[in-house]
Amino acid sequence: ELENQLTAKSKTLDELKQSLASNGSAEQTPEAQSLRTAELWEMKDSIANQVTQLKASMQSILEQWRAYDEIYAEVSLMTTRYLYCIDQCKPSGEEASLEALKKQVKTLQ
């Protein structure tokens, strides 16, 4: 979106430059108009560079978030599995008798 706006502003700047070149201005000398136009072009180039840097930075951040999401999903799945195993390995309130342990082994199998 920023790039599209920058392109539109560049076109507007071109139109302004052409308009000033053909019509002139009573308030400013042609040299002052040329200087101001050059300043505007420098500002536009600076903004274009900033947009490019921002785009690269945002791409890097997006890649890091994707990696985080993948790792988070894996850790979440592992945590769920461990919680299930812990739940299955708890004694069921009975004494740790041989019969209770056999029943637990059978359940786990």
C-alpha positions as CSV (number, residue, x, y, z in Angstrom):
1,E,0.0,0.0,0.0
2,L,2.9,2.4,0.9
3,E,4.5,1.6,-2.4
4,N,1.3,2.3,-4.3
5,Q,0.9,5.6,-2.5
6,L,4.5,6.5,-3.2
7,T,4.0,5.8,-6.9
8,A,0.9,8.0,-6.9
9,K,2.9,10.8,-5.2
10,S,5.7,10.4,-7.7
11,K,3.2,10.9,-10.6
12,T,1.8,14.0,-8.8
13,L,5.3,15.4,-8.3
14,D,6.0,14.9,-12.1
15,E,2.7,16.7,-12.9
16,L,3.6,19.5,-10.6
17,K,7.1,19.8,-12.1
18,Q,5.6,19.9,-15.6
19,S,3.0,22.4,-14.5
20,L,5.6,24.7,-13.0
21,A,7.9,24.4,-16.0
22,S,5.1,25.4,-18.4
23,N,3.2,28.0,-16.3
24,G,5.9,29.4,-14.0
25,S,5.0,31.2,-10.8
26,A,5.0,34.8,-9.9
27,E,5.9,34.0,-6.3
28,Q,9.1,32.0,-7.0
29,T,11.9,32.3,-9.4
30,P,12.5,29.3,-11.7
31,E,15.7,28.5,-9.8
32,A,13.8,28.4,-6.5
33,Q,11.1,26.2,-8.1
34,S,13.8,23.9,-9.5
35,L,15.5,23.7,-6.1
36,R,12.2,22.9,-4.3
37,T,11.4,20.2,-6.9
38,A,14.8,18.7,-6.4
39,E,14.2,18.6,-2.6
40,L,10.9,16.9,-3.1
41,W,12.5,14.3,-5.3
42,E,15.2,13.7,-2.7
43,M,12.5,13.3,0.0
44,K,10.6,10.9,-2.3
45,D,13.8,8.8,-2.8
46,S,14.4,8.7,0.9
47,I,10.9,7.5,1.6
48,A,11.2,4.9,-1.1
49,N,14.4,3.6,0.6
50,Q,12.7,3.5,3.9
51,V,9.7,1.6,2.5
52,T,12.2,-0.9,1.0
53,Q,13.9,-1.3,4.3
54,L,10.6,-1.6,6.1
55,K,9.4,-4.3,3.7
56,A,12.6,-6.3,4.2
57,S,12.3,-6.0,8.0
58,M,8.7,-7.0,8.0
59,Q,9.5,-10.0,5.8
60,S,12.1,-11.1,8.3
61,I,9.7,-10.7,11.2
62,L,7.0,-12.7,9.3
63,E,9.4,-15.5,8.7
64,Q,10.4,-15.5,12.4
65,W,6.7,-15.6,13.4
66,R,6.1,-18.6,11.1
67,A,8.9,-20.5,12.7
68,Y,7.6,-19.6,16.1
69,D,4.1,-20.8,15.2
70,E,5.5,-24.1,13.9
71,I,7.6,-24.7,17.1
72,Y,4.7,-23.6,19.3
73,A,2.4,-26.1,17.7
74,E,5.0,-28.9,18.1
75,V,5.6,-28.0,21.8
76,S,1.8,-27.8,22.4
77,L,1.3,-31.3,20.9
78,M,4.2,-32.7,23.0
79,T,2.8,-31.2,26.1
80,T,-0.6,-32.7,25.5
81,R,1.0,-36.1,24.9
82,Y,3.0,-35.8,28.2
83,L,-0.1,-34.7,30.1
84,Y,-2.0,-37.7,28.7
85,C,0.8,-40.1,29.7
86,I,1.0,-38.6,33.2
87,D,-2.7,-38.9,33.6
88,Q,-2.6,-42.6,32.4
89,C,0.2,-43.4,34.8
90,K,-1.4,-42.1,37.9
91,P,-2.5,-44.7,40.4
92,S,-6.3,-44.9,40.5
93,G,-6.5,-44.2,44.2
94,E,-6.0,-47.9,45.1
95,E,-3.0,-49.1,47.0
96,A,0.0,-49.9,44.8
97,S,-0.8,-53.6,44.9
98,L,0.4,-56.1,42.4
99,E,-3.2,-56.4,41.0
100,A,-3.5,-52.6,40.6
101,L,-0.1,-52.4,38.8
102,K,-1.1,-55.3,36.5
103,K,-4.3,-53.5,35.7
104,Q,-2.4,-50.3,35.0
105,V,0.1,-52.1,32.7
106,K,-2.9,-53.7,30.8
107,T,-4.5,-50.2,30.4
108,L,-1.2,-48.7,29.1
109,Q,-0.8,-51.6,26.6
